[in-house]
């Protein structure tokens, strides 16, 4: 649900296109909130929310939420996601996907 026009996206159709291209679908669910729409149930892989705008309700909070549905295989296209597959020097050379698989993002 887009802001400010209120356009409604066919999440399933866009998810199918994204997955066919080997990329995750990331949906900003700030406007409808989880109360009205749960994008992961419609094919989104990652959902973000602005806690500052709608989840807090009064503008008294500053924050955001990132929800990984665990539905996208970041291992299938390692060359597209090098940060998940190459050693991270800040974590003693840990390679997230090979070491943790889908649990790397839980």
C-alpha positions in Angstrom: 0.0 0.0 0.0 1.9 3.0 -1.3 2.0 6.4 0.3 0.6 9.0 -0.6 -1.6 7.6 -3.4 -2.6 4.4 -1.7 -1.6 2.2 -4.7 -2.0 -1.5 -3.9 0.7 -3.8 -5.1 0.1 -7.4 -6.3 2.7 -8.8 -4.0 2.4 -12.4 -5.2 2.9 -11.3 -8.9 5.9 -9.1 -8.0 7.4 -11.9 -5.8 7.1 -14.3 -8.7 9.1 -12.0 -11.0 11.7 -11.2 -8.3 12.2 -14.9 -7.5 12.5 -15.8 -11.2 15.3 -13.2 -11.4 16.9 -14.6 -8.3 16.4 -11.7 -6.0 14.4 -11.3 -2.8 11.3 -9.2 -2.6 11.5 -6.6 0.2 8.3 -4.8 1.1 7.9 -1.7 3.2 4.8 -2.4 5.3 4.8 0.9 7.2 1.5 2.2 6.0 -0.8 -0.9 6.3 1.0 -2.3 9.4 1.0 -6.0 10.3 -2.6 -5.5 11.4 -3.9 -5.0 7.8 -1.3 -6.8 5.7 1.3 -9.6 6.3 3.4 -9.5 3.1 5.3 -12.7 3.8 2.1 -14.6 3.5 1.8 -13.2 -0.1 5.3 -14.0 -1.2 7.6 -11.3 0.2 10.9 -12.4 1.6 11.8 -9.5 3.8 9.4 -6.9 5.4 10.4 -3.6 6.9 8.3 -1.3 9.2 8.9 2.2 10.4 8.2 2.0 14.1 8.5 5.8 14.3 5.5 6.4 12.1 2.7 3.8 12.7 3.7 1.1 15.1 4.4 3.6 17.8 1.4 5.6 16.9 2.3 9.0 18.4 5.7 9.8 17.0 7.2 9.1 20.5 9.4 6.3 19.3 12.3 6.1 16.9 13.0 2.8 15.3 12.4 0.3 12.6 11.7 -3.4 12.2 13.2 -5.8 9.7 11.5 -9.2 9.4 13.2 -11.9 7.3 10.7 -14.6 6.5 13.4 -17.2 5.9 11.9 -17.9 2.5 14.7 -16.7 0.2 17.7 -18.9 -0.6 20.6 -16.5 -0.4 22.9 -19.5 -1.1 21.5 -20.2 -4.6 23.2 -17.1 -6.0 26.3 -16.6 -3.9 27.8 -14.2 -6.4 24.9 -11.8 -6.0 25.2 -11.7 -2.2 29.0 -11.6 -1.5 28.5 -10.1 2.0 26.8 -13.4 3.1 29.4 -15.7 1.5 32.8 -14.0 1.8 34.7 -13.9 5.1 33.8 -11.0 7.5 37.0 -9.8 9.2 35.0 -8.2 12.0 33.7 -11.7 12.9 37.1 -13.5 12.7 36.5 -14.4 9.0 33.1 -15.9 9.5 31.2 -16.7 6.3 27.6 -16.3 7.3 25.7 -18.4 4.8 28.1 -21.4 4.7 28.4 -21.4 8.5 24.8 -20.8 9.4 22.6 -21.3 6.4 19.1 -19.8 6.7 19.7 -19.4 10.5 22.2 -16.6 9.6 19.3 -14.2 9.4 17.1 -15.5 12.2 
